[in-house]
């Protein structure tokens, strides 16, 4: 079993965070969507507990970013909830929910429990801060394969019932997260047809 450590990232981790993103989101993923140094600085200054880096024997392996919101169930986009990736304009210090806006793992280091370790750390943040839930908008990258036959709601139900497997949503379900709504036009995502599934873990 790999020795995985998860800790808050700092601006000094920027090069490592960029390496993780470049490997996790290679071309044709737009390079202008990788974290900038200005965004990482904003994360660290706005909500230092929300930015996490995972390391395996000291080697950067994955990262995750979250902020606090007062959850009211309303529909939203990634740009809206993340303040276009800066979080300072959307982070609510007195919010009741930890909202995950990003998580990635280097492809060469997948299958070692890194993503699970990051989710466990997020759950611990919820406990430590006395929040109601962890919440995130989940991609459904296999939906395009079934969209001619299934509505997005039916696709999500099929994955929940294990009639279908989705690379991201099935993983989220294994982490104990539950789908609560569908978010149309959440972010440009051809595979998910721009849909995301809002999932939550209740404390």
FIVEX-940839 format. One line per 4 residues: number of its first residue (from 1); their letters; for each residue z, x, y of N, C-alpha, C. Coordinates in steps of 0.02 Angstrom, whole numbers, always signed. Atoms other than C-alpha are relative to their C-alpha. Example, Ala and Ser with C-alpha at 12.3 -4.5 7.8 and 13.67 -1.06 7.14 Angstrom:
<atoms>
1) AS) +0,+45,-59,+390,+615,-225,+0,+45,+60 | -3,-42,-59,+357,+684,-53,+37,-39,+55
</atoms>
This chain:
<atoms>
1) XXXX) +0,+43,-60,+0,+0,+0,+0,+44,+62 | +5,-40,-61,-50,+70,+169,+62,-9,+43 | -54,+5,-49,+83,+109,+297,-29,-23,+65 | +27,+30,-60,+38,-8,+440,+56,-7,+51
5) XXXX) -47,+11,-54,+129,-1,+605,-35,-39,+55 | +27,+41,-55,+103,-128,+744,+47,+9,+60 | -40,-11,-60,+160,-93,+921,-40,-26,+60 | +36,+19,-61,+118,-149,+1099,-46,+58,+22
9) XXXX) +43,-53,-26,-32,-55,+1167,+13,+12,+74 | -6,-19,-70,-33,+35,+1334,-69,+23,+24 | +64,-22,-27,-171,+94,+1449,-21,+66,-32 | +16,-64,+33,-160,+263,+1362,-36,-11,-67
13) XXXX) +34,+16,+63,-226,+175,+1205,-72,-23,+11 | +65,+31,-15,-387,+123,+1292,-56,+29,-44 | +53,-30,+40,-500,+248,+1202,+2,-24,-72 | -8,+25,+69,-430,+194,+1034,-21,-73,-5
17) XXXX) +19,+71,+0,-450,+10,+1078,-76,-8,+5 | +72,+4,-7,-630,+40,+1130,-35,+20,-65 | +27,-20,+65,-666,+131,+966,+3,-58,-49 | -8,+57,+45,-597,-18,+869,-52,-53,+16
21) XXXX) +47,+53,-20,-704,-140,+969,-72,+20,-15 | +68,-22,+13,-863,-36,+955,-18,-5,-74 | +13,+3,+72,-846,-28,+766,+3,-71,-26 | -7,+69,+23,-790,-209,+744,-57,-44,+25
25) XXXX) +52,+41,-31,-925,-278,+860,-59,+45,+19 | +56,-45,-15,-1078,-164,+843,-60,-38,+27 | +61,+34,-21,-1250,-201,+917,-27,-43,-57 | +21,+24,-66,-1326,-327,+940,+55,-32,+43
29) XXXX) -54,+27,-43,-1153,-380,+1005,-4,+35,+68 | +8,-30,-66,-1163,-354,+1194,+57,+47,+18 | -52,-49,-15,-1071,-196,+1245,+40,-19,+62 | -38,+20,-59,-1021,-278,+1409,+56,-49,-16
33) XXXX) -54,+44,+21,-906,-392,+1309,+58,+38,-33 | -57,-40,+22,-800,-248,+1244,+51,+3,+57 | -52,-6,-52,-633,-229,+1334,-16,+56,+48 | +5,-53,-50,-643,-133,+1496,+70,+28,+14
37) XXXX) -66,-30,-16,-506,-17,+1557,+38,-45,+48 | -32,+45,-48,-473,-141,+1699,+33,-60,-36 | -29,+57,+38,-445,-283,+1574,+63,+22,-38 | -58,-24,+37,-327,-179,+1467,+58,+12,+48
41) XXXX) -53,-10,-49,-229,-129,+1622,+30,-67,+20 | -25,+67,-18,-216,-313,+1669,+43,-29,-55 | -40,+25,+56,-153,-357,+1494,+70,+32,+1 | -63,-38,+2,-20,-222,+1501,+46,-19,+57
45) XXXX) -40,+17,-58,+37,-269,+1675,+22,-73,-1 | -14,+72,-3,+32,-459,+1650,+46,-22,-56 | -39,+23,+57,+104,-480,+1475,-1,+54,-54 | +3,-58,+45,+141,-316,+1385,+15,-17,-73
49) XXXX) -14,+18,+70,+209,-404,+1229,-61,-28,-36 | +57,+34,+30,+41,-488,+1202,-55,+46,-26 | +51,-46,+22,-66,-333,+1176,+26,+45,-56 | -25,-36,+59,-46,-256,+1002,-54,+46,-28
53) XXXX) +45,-44,+37,-124,-108,+913,+32,+15,-67 | -23,-15,+67,-110,-80,+726,-26,+68,-20 | +20,-66,+22,-113,+95,+654,+18,+9,-74 | -13,-17,+70,-124,+158,+475,+9,+76,-3
57) XXXX) -17,-72,+0,-38,+327,+455,-22,+32,+66 | +14,-27,-65,-62,+350,+642,-72,-8,+24 | +70,+10,-19,-249,+307,+642,-10,-71,+26 | +11,+67,-27,-299,+160,+755,-43,-41,-48
61) XXXX) +34,+40,+51,-354,+19,+640,-21,-69,+25 | +16,+67,-25,-351,-147,+734,+40,-16,+62 | -36,+19,-60,-294,-236,+889,-2,-76,+9 | -3,+71,-14,-248,-408,+953,+28,-10,+70
65) XXXX) -23,+14,-68,-221,-484,+1124,+17,-74,+6 | -23,+69,-8,-125,-642,+1171,+30,-8,+70 | -33,+17,-63,-53,-730,+1323,+42,-63,-11 | -40,+61,+5,+67,-874,+1356,-34,-56,+39
69) XXXX) +24,+60,-35,+9,-1049,+1400,+48,-58,-13 | -34,+64,+11,+88,-1220,+1419,-52,-44,-33 | +52,+34,+38,-10,-1309,+1284,+2,-75,+11 | +3,+73,-11,-69,-1485,+1327,-55,-33,-41
73) XXXX) +51,+29,+44,-208,-1508,+1199,-68,-9,+30 | +64,+11,-33,-349,-1510,+1325,-53,+49,-24 | +56,-43,+20,-520,-1440,+1283,-9,+56,+52 | +8,-56,-45,-562,-1270,+1358,-49,+49,-31
77) XXXX) +43,-53,+25,-675,-1119,+1342,+39,+65,-2 | -34,-65,+3,-632,-938,+1305,+8,+29,+70 | -4,-27,-68,-671,-887,+1484,+57,-33,+39 | -52,+36,-37,-553,-1021,+1550,+70,+22,-23
81) XXXX) -67,-15,+25,-405,-983,+1437,+18,+74,+7 | -14,-72,-3,-424,-794,+1449,-9,+29,+69 | +16,-26,-67,-467,-781,+1635,-55,+53,-6 | +57,-45,+13,-631,-701,+1579,+23,+68,-27
85) XXXX) -24,-61,+33,-531,-575,+1478,+54,+38,+38 | -50,-36,-39,-409,-523,+1615,+71,-29,-9 | -61,+40,+14,-270,-653,+1573,+45,-12,+60 | -50,+7,-54,-180,-631,+1741,-4,-67,+34
89) XXXX) +7,+64,-34,-251,-793,+1811,+16,-60,-44 | -13,+56,+45,-217,-898,+1655,+67,+6,-37 | -65,-10,+33,-56,-822,+1585,+54,-40,+37 | -54,+41,-28,+91,-941,+1611,+67,+27,-27
93) XXXX) -61,-33,+25,+256,-843,+1599,+50,-48,-31 | -47,+49,+29,+354,-1002,+1562,-33,-45,-51 | +36,+41,+48,+226,-1069,+1438,+38,-6,-66 | -34,+13,+64,+278,-1138,+1268,-38,+26,-61
97) XXXX) +43,-19,+56,+138,-1063,+1163,-30,+69,+10 | +35,-64,-1,+70,-891,+1120,-72,-13,-22 | +70,+14,+13,-120,-901,+1128,-37,+66,-13 | +37,-60,+17,-223,-769,+1039,-72,-4,+23
101) XXXX) +69,+2,-26,-385,-726,+1128,-45,+52,-34 | +40,-53,+30,-442,-578,+1023,+38,+32,-58 | -27,-40,+54,-414,-490,+858,-59,+33,-35 | +54,-34,+35,-521,-358,+776,+28,+58,-41
105) XXXX) -20,-54,+46,-508,-230,+635,-63,+43,-13 | +55,-44,+15,-617,-78,+606,-27,-15,-70 | +28,+18,+65,-738,-118,+463,+21,+48,-57 | -18,-48,+52,-694,+43,+370,+72,-7,-23
109) XXXX) -71,+6,+16,-511,-8,+367,+20,-72,-18 | -15,+69,+20,-526,-191,+317,+22,-2,-73 | -24,+8,+68,-447,-255,+158,+67,+35,-13 | -64,-34,+8,-283,-162,+190,+58,-40,+28
113) XXXX) -53,+42,-26,-185,-306,+266,+13,+9,+74 | -10,-14,-71,-209,-252,+447,+1,-64,+42 | +2,+63,-37,-260,-422,+515,+62,-42,-14 | -60,+38,+17,-116,-503,+421,+61,+29,+35
117) XXXX) -56,-32,-35,+5,-376,+496,+1,-19,+74 | +4,+20,-70,-58,-419,+670,+22,-73,+9 | -21,+70,-5,-35,-605,+637,+76,-7,-11 | -73,+2,+10,+141,-575,+571,+36,+23,+63
121) XXXX) -31,-24,-62,+180,-478,+730,-4,-54,+54 | +6,+55,-48,+115,-624,+834,+52,-54,-15 | -50,+49,+18,+226,-744,+738,+70,+24,+21 | -65,-26,-20,+373,-629,+771,+10,-5,+75
125) XXXX) -4,+8,-72,+333,-633,+957,+19,-72,+18 | -17,+70,-11,+340,-823,+949,+75,-11,-13 | -72,+7,+15,+512,-811,+867,+42,+34,+54 | -40,-38,-47,+575,-678,+986,+5,-34,+69
129) XXXX) +2,+31,-66,+523,-776,+1141,+21,-73,-2 | -22,+69,+6,+582,-944,+1074,-55,-50,+17 | +57,+43,-15,+408,-1022,+1086,-9,-54,-53 | +11,+54,+47,+345,-1179,+1000,-52,+18,-54
133) XXXX) +56,-11,+46,+189,-1109,+920,-40,+63,+17 | +55,-46,-13,+55,-979,+900,-64,-42,-7 | +61,+39,-1,-117,-1048,+937,-59,+46,+13 | +61,-40,-10,-294,-979,+931,-61,-43,-12
137) XXXX) +64,+33,+13,-474,-1036,+934,-38,+43,-50 | +27,-36,+58,-554,-987,+770,-75,-9,-4 | +71,+4,+13,-737,-945,+744,-12,-31,-69 | +20,+25,+66,-828,-1031,+600,-70,+28,-15
141) XXXX) +65,-34,+3,-967,-904,+568,-47,-22,-56 | +46,+25,+52,-1036,-987,+411,-25,-71,+14 | +19,+70,-13,-1058,-1157,+494,-75,-10,+6 | +73,+8,-10,-1241,-1126,+538,-36,-10,-67
145) XXXX) +31,+8,+65,-1279,-1121,+352,+4,-72,-25 | -13,+68,+24,-1217,-1300,+331,-11,-54,+53 | +3,+47,-56,-1249,-1380,+501,-53,-54,-9 | +51,+51,+11,-1404,-1473,+439,+25,-57,-44
149) XXXX) -27,+51,+45,-1296,-1568,+314,+70,-25,+21 | -70,+18,-15,-1119,-1570,+386,+13,+2,+75 | -26,-4,-69,-1044,-1614,+554,+52,+56,+1 | -50,-53,-5,-925,-1482,+619,+67,-23,-27
153) XXXX) -63,+27,+27,-778,-1595,+576,+0,+0,-77 | +5,+1,+73,-840,-1616,+397,+2,+71,-29 | -1,-70,+23,-868,-1429,+381,+72,+27,-1 | -70,-24,-3,-689,-1392,+436,+41,-31,-56
157) XXXX) -37,+33,+55,-622,-1521,+312,-18,+31,-67 | +22,-30,+64,-725,-1443,+172,+32,+68,-10 | -34,-65,+6,-652,-1272,+210,+74,-9,-13 | -71,+14,+12,-477,-1344,+218,+12,-21,-73
161) XXXX) -6,+23,+69,-506,-1426,+48,-23,+51,-51 | +24,-56,+41,-574,-1261,-19,-65,-16,-38 | +66,+14,+27,-741,-1343,-60,-50,+51,+26 | +39,-53,-30,-817,-1211,+55,+47,+55,+23
165) XXXX) -39,-56,-26,-759,-1040,+111,-33,+26,+63 | +25,-28,-63,-778,-977,+289,+36,+66,+12 | -31,-66,-6,-747,-792,+326,+61,+3,+47 | -55,-2,-48,-633,-828,+474,+49,-57,-11
169) XXXX) -45,+58,+6,-564,-1004,+453,+41,+3,-65 | -38,-5,+63,-516,-976,+271,+57,+50,+6 | -53,-49,-12,-419,-821,+323,+56,-30,+42 | -51,+31,-43,-331,-918,+460,+44,-48,-40
173) XXXX) -39,+47,+41,-279,-1052,+336,+50,+37,-44 | -45,-40,+42,-205,-917,+223,+60,+27,+40 | -54,-24,-43,-100,-859,+372,+48,-57,+20 | -44,+56,-15,-21,-1032,+380,-17,-37,+63
177) XXXX) +21,+36,-60,-120,-1093,+530,-36,-65,-20 | +27,+66,+15,-176,-1276,+536,-50,-21,+54 | +47,+25,-50,-333,-1344,+622,+26,-62,+34 | -23,+59,-37,-290,-1468,+760,-54,-32,+43
181) XXXX) +54,+30,-39,-451,-1493,+858,-62,+45,-2 | +63,-36,-5,-632,-1440,+882,-14,+13,+74 | +17,-18,-69,-683,-1348,+1041,-75,+13,+6 | +72,-13,-9,-868,-1368,+1085,-12,+48,+58
185) XXXX) +20,-47,-53,-953,-1234,+1191,+58,+47,+19 | -57,-44,-14,-800,-1122,+1174,-23,+68,+23 | +28,-65,-18,-901,-962,+1181,-69,+3,-32 | +67,-8,+29,-1082,-912,+1149,+7,+33,-68
189) XXXX) -10,-23,+68,-1086,-891,+960,-51,-35,-44 | +55,+32,+36,-1247,-926,+866,+22,-23,-69 | -20,+18,+69,-1166,-926,+693,+44,-62,-1 | -45,+58,-4,-1032,-1051,+745,-29,-57,+40
193) XXXX) +33,+49,-43,-1156,-1149,+851,+42,-16,+61 | -43,+3,-60,-1038,-1117,+999,+64,-40,-9 | -63,+35,+14,-897,-1213,+914,+56,+49,-16 | -59,-34,+25,-721,-1151,+886,+49,-53,-26
197) XXXX) -51,+46,+26,-578,-1230,+789,+68,+23,+25 | -66,-17,-25,-410,-1234,+874,+49,-6,-58 | -47,-1,+55,-278,-1185,+747,+69,+20,+27 | -67,-15,-24,-89,-1174,+764,+47,+16,-58
201) XXX) -56,-13,+43,+64,-1105,+678,+62,-21,+39 | -58,+26,-34,+221,-1200,+724,+62,+39,-21 | -62,-35,+12,+385,-1108,+742,+52,-49,-26
</atoms>
